[in-house]
Amino acid sequence: MNLIQLTVFREVMETGSISQTAKKLNRTQPAISLAIKNLEKSLGLTLFERKGRRLVPVPEAHYLLAETTGILDRLSTISSTMDGMLKGNSGSLNIATMPGPSAFLFPRYISSSIGENPDIRITLSTRSSPQIMELAGTQNIDFGFADFEHPTGRQPQFSAEIISAECFCALDREHPLAARKSVMISDLDGAPMGGLHATHPFQRKVRREFQMAGAHYNPTVTCQYFLPLIPFVSSGQCCTIVDPLTVATERELNTSGGKVVFIPFRDPLRYEYAMLKPTHRPPSQLALKILAGWTAEVLQKLNEIGANPRTESYSAENLKQV
């Protein structure tokens, strides 16, 4: 008993005719007759009685039809599901992203990408960048989007596509520097500054830039990520240096009601993002599709605000050498 025989059997049960079954399955009548004969031989019983030109099923044939229909329908479902997975139209996806993009840009992209597709299951986690690196390294996510941090210790178990782009200075519209086309770090000497926690790699980078410029860094507001700093900037309590995706997010959401302006730096200060892929967890077609689309989305947003993005790809083997 095989799938071809069962397919032929079901069609004969529905049509009651060898000739109609042959036409429907695009096969010859002798081939259909042989398939039924071989099926009967393998089962050890006669499935049909001939009455004129029609085949009349015996009682046992009705039981076999019910079982056959279940088998063939299940195989059809599996085939359809696999086809959807191959095209990236079905499956499950486990993604982790850092707080800033997870607030708006990334969920909007995901929702617009999958639409109302009921065959896709998404698990989206908001984690710190070190946590995302750990999740990627332990193969627990399909991919992650994080601040790029140089791996330390053992060789990382993930690859990374790094996107770097230019940062901006966020200022209250009434600030004296707000009318300029560009600013310098030295212009912020002693100014009340909002920033990230002192242990964040970018915050350490900002402090080094101030030291190199011979400027005093005066932190007055500290947040876990950039978006919560915007209200403090709009009220004139501080200014801050923000990553470009925060600029893209604020331009779309306009949480400040137009009270915050973003000025580029004369000497560009670049921010690095990383698309992290586990080394030992082969990506599904769905994961590849979503990851490629998100990468394109990020680059588009960065280009729209004039952040001059650049990309570099690193395998797990050469990531330690970055």
N, C-alpha and C positions, 0 to 999 in steps of 0.2 A: 504494500500500500504506500503510495507516494502522493505528493501534492498535485501533480498533474492528474492522476486518477481521481482524486477527491474533487478537483475543480470540474472535471468532466462530469462526474457523478452528480454534483449539485446542479449543473446546468440541465442535465437530462431530467432530473427530478422536477425542475421548474418548467421545462418546455414539454416534456413527455415525448420528445422526438429526437432521433439521432441526427436527422438532416438539419433541423433548426439549431441544435447544439453545435454542429459542425460550422454552420454559417456564423453563429455568434462568436465562437472561439477562433474562427478563421483557420479551421483544420479540415481535413478530408473526413468523409463519413467512415471509411474503413479504420482510420486512426481513432475515431471516437468509439467505434464498436470494439476495437482491440483494447482500449483503455478500460472500458466497462468489463470486458471479459477477463482481463488480468486482475481487476479489482475483485471480481467475484471469485476468481481462483484463489487469490490470497486470503479471502475471508472464508472460503469454503461453503458459500451459499449463493443461491440465485437471488439477485436483487430486483429483477423485473420480469414480468410476464408479458408476452406479446399479445395484444388484442387488436387485430387489423394492423394499421400503421403506427399505432401508439404503444408506448411501453408503460405498463401499469406497475407501480412499485409494490413490493410485498411489504407486510407490516414492519419487518426488520429494517427495511430501507428508510422508513420515516425516523427511526431512532438514529440511524447513521447520518441522516441529513442534519438533524439537530446538532450532533457532535461535529460534523463537517463544517457547518456554518460557523460555529464558534471558533474552530481552528482557523478557517480561512479569514474570518473577520479580524481575529486577533493578529494574524500575520499581516493583514492589510494595514492595521493600525500601527504595527511595529515599523513597517516599510514607510508609512507616511511620516511617522515620528523621526525616523532616521534620516529621511530626506530633508525634513525641516531642520534637523540638527546640522546636517551637512551644509545647508544654505544659511545657517546662523539664524533661523527663524524660530527655533525652539530650544529648550534646555534650561539649565539653572546656572546662575552666575553669582559668585561671592566676591564682592569688591570692598576695599577699604580706602578711604580718602581722608585727607587732613581736614580740619574744621572749616577753614575759609571756603574752599570750593564746595564742600558738602552742604553749605547753608543755602545755596541757590543754583549756581552754574551747573554743577555736576548732576543733581537730581533732575533739573530741567532737561539736560541733554539725554539722560537715561530714559525719562518718561516720553520724550518726543521720539526717541529711537525705537522703542518697543511698542509705542502706541497702545492699543487695546488688545494686544496679542496675549491670549490666555495661556499660550504654550511656553511662556518664558517666566521663570521665577527668579527674582532679584533679591539678594541680601546685601544691603549697603550699610557699612559700618563707618562711623566717624572715629578716627583714632589719631593720636599724635604721630609724627613722622617716625620716631624711633620704634613705636609699636607696629607701624605698618611695615617697616623693614624687618622686624622680627616675624610678623605674620607671613611675609613673602619668603623669608629664609626658612621657615618651618613648613612651607608648602601648604599653608592653610587658606590661601585666597587665590583667586584666578589672576588678579593683578591688583596693584595698589597705586595710588597717586599721592605723592608726598613731597615735602621739601627734600632736596638732595643733601645728604650728609655723607661724608667720606667714611666708608666702613673701617672699623678697627678690629683688631684681633684676628680671628680665623677668616679664611676666605669666604666671602658671602655666597649664599646659595640662591642667588637671584641675579638676573641681568637687569640693566637699566637703560632706558632712553632718557637722556637728560635734555631738558628744554631750559635755556637761559634767556632772560629778557631784562630790559632796563627798568629800574625802580623809579618812583616818583616821590616828590615831596608834597604831602597833603597839608594844605593851609586853609585857614578861615579866609573867606573872600575879602574880608576887611584888613587882612594882614598886609603890612608894607611890602612883603615880597610877592604877594599874589599877582601883581601886575607884570612881573618879569616873565620873559620867555624861557629863562633857565635860571637855576640857582646853583650855588656851590656849597659844599659842606661848611666852609668857613663862614657863610652867611648865617648859619644856625648856631654860631658860637654863643653859648650861654642861654639860648632860647629854651623855654619849657618844652620838653619833648615827651611824646608818647612812644612807647615801644613794647617789644616782647620781653619775656622773662630773660634774665641775664644769661641763663644757660643755653638759650636758643642759638644755634650757629649763626643765624643772620644778625642777631643782636650783638654777638661778639664781633662780627664783621663791621657793623656800624660803629662800634666803639673804636675799632682800629682805624677806621676812616677819619674819625674825629681826631684821634691822636696824631695821625699822619698830617692832618691839616693844621695841627697846632690849635685846635678848637676845643672848648670845654663842652662836654656832653652833660646836659642837665635833665635827668629823667624825672618826670612828675606824674606820669600815668603808665602803668604796666598792665598788659593784657596777655591772654594766652595766644590770641591771634589778632589779625589786623582789623577786621570789620568792627569790633566793639570800640576801636579807637576813634572811629569817624564822628560819633556824637561829641566827644571831647574836643575834637578839632573844630567842628562846626560851631561850638559854643565859645571858641576862642581861648580855651584853657591850655592848649598846647598845639604844636605842629608835629608831624611824624613822617618817617620815611616808610613807604608802603610798597609791597610787591605789586606787580602789574595786574595780576588777576583781581586783586582787591579794587583797583581802579576800574577794571571792566565791570565788576559786580556793582559798584556804587553808581556808575554811570547808567546802569540799567534800572537799579532799584531806587536811586535818588533818595536815600534815607535822610540825607541832610537838607533836602529841599533846595538844592543848589547853593548851599552856603559853604561848600568845600570845593576848592580848586586843586588840581593836580599839576604840578610843574616839574618838567624833566630836569635832570642834573646836567650841568655843562660837561662834567667828567662822569660818564655813565657809571652807575653802581648797579651791577647785575644781580639778579635773583635766579636761583636754580631750582627747577622742579624735576621730579623723576617719576617716570612710568616704570614700576617694578614688576617683573615677571618671575615667578618661581622657576628655578632651574629644573627641578625634577617633577614638575606637574605640567605635562603637555597641555597647551591651551586648546579648548574646544573652538569650533568654528564661530560659535556665538561670542566667546571671549575675544577672539581675534578681531571680529567685526566691531564690537563695542570699543575695544581698545584703540583700533585704528581711527574710528570715528571721533573718539574723545581727543586723541592727539591732534587730529585735524581741527577740531573745535577750539582747542586751546591756542593753537597757532593762529587761527583766524582772529580770535579775540585779541591776542597780543599784537597782531599786525594792525588791527583796527584802531588801537590806541597809540600806535607809533612806538611800541616797546622794542622793536628790532629783535625778534626772537631768533635763536640759533639752536640747532639740535645736534646731539652726539649720542652714539649708541655704544654700549659697553657690555661685554659678556661677563659672566661671573669670574672668569679667569683673569681678565685684564682690568676688572673694576678696582681691584686693590691698588693698581698702578696710577689711578686717576689723580 
